[in-house]
């Protein structure tokens, strides 16, 4: 059975169309794998009835010859996506019992194309975290281990459940969301492909908002080609999201030609951080070599405002979050604290939010509230917005100079152990996003591709950053990295 | 455009115990935009629906829901701006105003702090014939209304109705140009009139569709002029804001109370705390709601769910081209074209519907007479008839014009015309036909009138003798003739003949 669950979308699609396998068989195999993988804590709501029903419907469509690429493909959906009548809690206690009466546009697009939802995936609470340790459901666990060391490792975050589920072959692919690196960092940690599209490529409607100007949904898959296929289904203009771009969705898969001759790939010098592990440095050089060997021109570039990206991000994202999360007040849905005699509305808010939100969420709500306060707004929020504009301009200048894509490491290290950062300064955790946040601030597409293993046997990823709306070109370049790196490692099954 | 010239009214002066004081008033008027759907959702704005029935997911602040701007609301704001001769900003943007309250489901109100859709404009507020205050408008921005919290339905619980949540409001902010309670009420009235002309707000204050926050301060005579020279607000005294007033009467009473309260404090050597106050109409007083220290920190920031609002000049021009004639222009035209008095022109242009009715009546008829009949007879009759509006008038403009042309044609006297009007009002019908059918036509046949006069003279010899001594008694004969002819005799002819016969 594990053979079926380890298929890529592209492989499964061919076998489904050839009648060699049914969606029901694929789905049942995934459901079995999921049931056997509780130790990973990746799926937090299983929806086997919905899955089988949709699998049968997909099989009927395939038989009728009406089968879009995603038809019959079993996928997992991050808990941040609202899914109709299915618990959608953003991994937070404050949304306890919340079952939306609506389906997010992205999950609806997948559903319309015949994709089969297996269930909801673990994540950091409200997508705030880089290790999936802030979830009300407990930590998601990586299927990877450091050799024989049984220390549980993080699958990264915030899309940790998605990463773990795809890497452990519990599903063929999963949706993720990426506000500062939440698709790309976990993808790198577990050796899969993670794509954050251009801001506005996928609708945000129905996705629980963290930081609206940065949030973007994207695919987490077992191959670059799969990312192209799945993005094609997820993406598209949505009149319900004013920030969604009114652009046609190209055939991303068809843009993977294997030819990157003459492409100019930039290596930003500011991404060479002090104290960066040697292995990361080496992988980065190797990645550049792979692209050069395929005919690309490698150029050194400068993105001078990079060092301000992380501080700016940790002002803007919490600011928006503090406002976006104000609606979780116990009045209309989700958790409401038990009140004492004489408690009024203020006590209801305070107790509900104190009980409903975890520490990291509270920390960011407080930071966000602070930076927007009278007297601090200009010093923090407005300055951060200016920095953001400069960061965006850094990229625009480089692209205007003819650079087609930018190659960077995806993360500053391989996956760390769950709990290892528990006593660290929260800023240490934020440093995980150092290579990824610039992309969100600039609204660009970025993809993380597995490129090697470190000395502990853990995956490392490389990130490619593309021009806005040119995900097709980006995927084409990423395909070269995937082919050249030949990353085939799989975690040894221990769960 | 016709423009009338005005003198500025005198500011209201309140005599304190120690000196005179003047008032300085600025208003923030919240006008509900007349549209079918809310500012950022497709939910209906209908008043009086079942609680929580006009609520889209986004209005209820459900997770993941996003606002989408309603173009109709933008057009209405632009229309209002044009009506107030204001600058239209082709670039505007939405900001979030953050605060917690159960009737604010998102935890923020989407508003326009930094880039409002409408910039500076002005309103002319007439305070009597030839006297008007020019009130400068600082800005108009679009924002969401909040829902309604209901605290008196249950001793232990509060209820929330979200029907109004997210309904579009225009906040119209004036400069501190208003100088008395009557001016403040007149200013709100003028805004209401203009918006009703434009069809951008129904102006229904009872339903809360038009509300005002009133900023009041007091200063000594001469200080306001210093402010005008320097634009330095410190000359105007510390202001207090009286929130959420939805009656012209309360606005005036609240300003008056608040001014006297501030004067008493200042004359006592105290200082005014800048604060938000609420007016209690039952006790006719304002009470502190929250001080400056307790003021909310709204943490305004650009709403990341919405792109900046960019509109084309061409679109604005199209809206401008479709603008109706506005009250000031209409009034000036009525005065010029129909020879109406300032007062009559004001009354007739108060509501666009009334003005349109009048114009139909006056079409081809005597303008002044038409104005008299519309104002005195028709409006008076409608008022008696359950305070009906012009749209419910049983007398059509054509019917009223018919009555008037019977008067000017000499067919009926003014007195008979009143009877005729009552018949038309209650029974309907064509005025000319009624006059013929019921024999109401005025007798202008001098022979007939002469015969009637002769008869009266013959029947009352004693009166004739008296009249010869006292010519004023001729009126008695005229009255007798009118009585005898059932009021149909042409009064002018009767006067002449009576005078001739008695004199001769």
Contacts between the chains, C-beta under 8 A, distances in Angstrom:
chain1	res1	chain2	res2	distance
A	81	B	64	7.9
A	82	B	63	6.2
A	82	B	64	4.8
A	88	B	63	7.2
A	90	B	63	7.2
A	95	B	63	6.8
A	98	B	63	7.1
A	100	B	62	7.0
A	100	B	63	7.0
A	100	B	64	7.5
A	101	B	57	7.4
A	102	B	57	6.2
A	102	B	62	7.6
A	102	B	64	8.0
A	102	B	65	8.0
A	104	B	64	6.3
A	204	B	64	7.6
A	204	B	66	6.5
A	205	B	64	6.7
A	205	B	65	7.4
A	205	B	66	5.3
A	206	B	64	4.4
A	206	B	65	7.6
A	207	B	64	5.1
A	208	B	63	4.6
A	208	B	64	5.1
A	209	B	63	7.6
A	209	B	64	6.5
A	209	B	305	7.8
A	211	B	304	7.5
A	212	B	304	3.8
A	212	B	305	5.2
A	213	B	304	3.9
A	239	B	68	6.8
A	240	B	66	6.2
A	240	B	68	6.2
A	241	B	66	5.3
A	241	B	68	7.9
A	242	B	66	6.8
A	242	B	67	7.1
A	242	B	68	5.5
A	242	B	69	6.9
A	242	B	305	6.5
A	242	B	306	5.2
A	242	B	307	5.6
A	243	B	304	7.7
A	243	B	305	6.8
A	243	B	306	7.8
A	243	B	307	6.3
A	319	B	301	6.2
A	320	B	301	7.9
A	320	B	304	5.5
A	322	B	98	7.7
A	322	B	299	7.5
A	323	B	96	5.4
A	323	B	98	5.4
A	323	B	107	6.9
A	323	B	108	5.5
A	323	B	299	7.3
A	323	B	301	7.2
A	325	B	107	7.8
A	326	B	98	6.2
A	326	B	100	6.6
A	326	B	106	6.8
A	326	B	107	2.3
A	326	B	108	6.1
A	327	B	61	4.0
A	327	B	63	7.3
A	327	B	105	6.2
A	327	B	106	5.3
A	327	B	107	5.0
A	329	B	100	6.5
A	329	B	102	7.5
A	329	B	107	6.5
A	331	B	102	4.9
A	331	B	105	7.2
A	331	B	160	7.1
A	332	B	60	6.1
A	332	B	61	6.9
A	332	B	62	7.9
A	332	B	105	6.3
A	333	B	62	7.3
A	333	B	63	7.9
A	345	B	101	7.9
A	345	B	102	6.3
A	345	B	158	7.5
A	349	B	100	5.8
A	369	B	299	6.7
A	372	B	98	7.4
A	372	B	299	3.7
A	372	B	300	7.7
A	372	B	301	5.5
A	373	B	297	5.5
A	373	B	299	6.2
A	374	B	297	5.0
A	374	B	299	7.8
A	377	B	299	7.7
A	377	B	300	7.9
A	377	B	301	7.4
A	381	B	301	6.1
